[in-house]
């Protein structure tokens, strides 16, 4: 499974294994990553799961 690292504004890292095909937001919500609420269910309407992707 792919490993996704979430880093909050304070620099705290949260590593989550995600099933292939799941969204970054869904993986965070299902694994209770703090600060990722996904209030709109992934419709890009609320900005509660705003992320920057670092290659």
C-alpha positions in Angstrom: 0.0 0.0 0.0 1.2 3.5 -0.7 2.5 5.6 2.2 1.2 9.2 2.5 2.9 11.6 4.9 0.8 14.5 6.2 2.7 17.4 7.8 0.8 19.9 9.9 1.6 23.6 10.3 3.7 22.8 13.4 5.8 20.3 11.5 4.3 17.2 13.1 4.2 14.3 10.6 1.5 11.7 10.3 2.2 8.6 8.2 -0.7 6.7 6.7 -0.9 3.6 4.5 -3.6 4.1 1.9 -5.3 1.6 -0.4 -4.7 2.3 -4.1 -7.4 4.4 -5.6 -8.4 6.2 -2.3 -8.1 10.0 -2.3 -5.6 11.8 -0.1 -8.5 13.4 1.8 -10.2 10.0 2.3 -7.0 8.4 3.6 -6.6 11.3 6.1 -10.2 11.2 7.4 -10.2 7.4 7.7 -7.0 7.5 9.7 -8.1 10.5 11.9 -5.3 12.8 10.8 -5.8 16.0 12.8 -6.7 19.1 10.8 -8.1 17.2 7.8 -11.9 17.4 8.2 -13.2 16.9 4.7 -16.5 18.5 5.6 -17.8 18.6 2.0 -16.8 14.9 1.4 -14.2 15.8 -1.2 -16.2 18.1 -3.4 -13.6 20.9 -3.2 -16.1 23.2 -1.7 -15.0 23.8 1.9 -11.1 23.9 2.0 -11.0 21.8 5.2 -8.5 19.4 3.6 -6.3 21.9 1.7 -2.9 20.4 0.9 0.3 21.2 -0.8 2.0 18.3 -2.7 5.8 18.2 -2.5 7.2 15.9 -5.2 
